[in-house]
Amino acid sequence: MTPGESLGDFVSYYGQPIVREPVWKPEVPVYFFCGGLAGSSAALALFARLTGHERLARSATLTGLAGIGVSPALLISDLGRPGRFANMLRVFKPTSPMSVGSWLLGATGAALGTAAGCELLGILPGVRTAAQVAAGLLGLPLSTYTAALLADTAIPVWHEARRELPFVFAGSAAASAAAAALITTSTNEAAPARRMALAGAALELGAARVMEARLGELLAEPYREGEAGRLAQAAQACTAIGAFVVAAAGRRRGRSRPPGL
């Protein structure tokens, strides 16, 4: 490839692509979103519980349960049959992101289900707390393991971004979970979610900018040009606009709060 030549101009021998195009179904990006939403919601629920924001803890727990509830169905749909998902749980392989992710999904789902069940039925507060702690701690790696899954492929734009992708995914998951909490929780209880939304958006946008700069002009081309580039830029714009709206709403609420409250 000559200097100044773009990926779109490059033609390999015999006109065949050097790296085979991924064959993932649409369920995969939806699974990434739902898993990240569930993991960060579980972490937010734990923080809310520890700081006395009970309504926020309840809504975040139920959001996490909803996100993780559909994740196995999406994963099984992509794999083709339920037996393949079950086979991944037969052995725990720390060197396989898919194996680790499957176990994280199952363990976090069990913990979130237990916490949500106790919450809805109003029983076993000690069990609920223990399950909440487990779900919150497991939710953090759940929301980022998919970045390792992408980086573990031969696709250069993902593999070479392996240092920054976990931070991009963590920021995106945190912003999504916080946004869901802001929608489902009263304003009086949503202060931790507002802070999480702003921090998540800043982390996502900052890590994405660092990632593109380190990849260089050639490898970062898919993030800037073509359909993928347009979608990436639109997503970043939506994240920035959302963060601005959350910050403006928080400032307006702070000004309208009576003194002493």
HUZIWO-V171726 format. One record per residue. N is the residue number from 1. PHI is phi in whole degrees, -180 to 180 (NA if undefined). Layout:
n:phi
N:PHI
N:PHI
This chain:
n:phi
1:NA
2:-84
3:-59
4:87
5:-82
6:-92
7:-61
8:-68
9:-89
10:-79
11:-124
12:-82
13:-59
14:63
15:71
16:-97
17:-66
18:-68
19:-116
20:-67
21:-66
22:-58
23:-110
24:-65
25:-82
26:-59
27:-62
28:-66
29:-63
30:-67
31:-63
32:-58
33:-65
34:-65
35:-65
36:-64
37:-61
38:-66
39:-63
40:-72
41:-65
42:-64
43:-66
44:-64
45:-62
46:-64
47:-63
48:-63
49:-64
50:-69
51:-101
52:84
53:-94
54:-66
55:-65
56:-65
57:-61
58:-66
59:-67
60:-68
61:-63
62:-69
63:-64
64:-62
65:-64
66:-64
67:-64
68:-79
69:-68
70:-90
71:-61
72:-60
73:-63
74:-66
75:-66
76:-65
77:-62
78:-72
79:-72
80:110
81:-154
82:-59
83:-59
84:-69
85:-68
86:-63
87:-64
88:-71
89:-95
90:-71
91:-134
92:-97
93:-113
94:-60
95:-84
96:-110
97:-57
98:-68
99:-65
100:-61
101:-64
102:-64
103:-69
104:-62
105:-62
106:-66
107:-69
108:-66
109:-63
110:-64
111:-67
112:-66
113:-62
114:-65
115:-63
116:-67
117:-62
118:-64
119:-66
120:-70
121:-88
122:66
123:-127
124:47
125:-60
126:-66
127:-65
128:-59
129:-64
130:-62
131:-67
132:-64
133:-63
134:-60
135:-64
136:-64
137:-72
138:-73
139:-66
140:-64
141:-68
142:-62
143:-77
144:-124
145:-65
146:-66
147:-67
148:-65
149:-63
150:-68
151:-67
152:-84
153:-101
154:-90
155:-71
156:-57
157:-67
158:-96
159:-64
160:-74
161:-100
162:-63
163:-76
164:-96
165:-55
166:-59
167:-73
168:-62
169:-67
170:-63
171:-64
172:-64
173:-64
174:-64
175:-65
176:-67
177:-64
178:-66
179:-63
180:-63
181:-67
182:-65
183:-75
184:-102
185:-125
186:-64
187:-59
188:-63
189:-102
190:-98
191:-57
192:-61
193:-68
194:-63
195:-64
196:-66
197:-62
198:-68
199:-65
200:-64
201:-64
202:-64
203:-65
204:-62
205:-68
206:-67
207:-66
208:-65
209:-66
210:-64
211:-60
212:-65
213:-66
214:-74
215:-66
216:89
217:-62
218:-72
219:-71
220:-83
221:-56
222:-62
223:-81
224:-123
225:-127
226:72
227:-64
228:-62
229:-65
230:-63
231:-67
232:-63
233:-67
234:-65
235:-64
236:-66
237:-65
238:-64
239:-63
240:-65
241:-64
242:-61
243:-63
244:-64
245:-64
246:-64
247:-65
248:-66
249:-65
250:-65
251:-67
252:-64
253:-67
254:-64
255:-73
256:-88
257:-74
258:-63
259:-57
260:91
261:-103
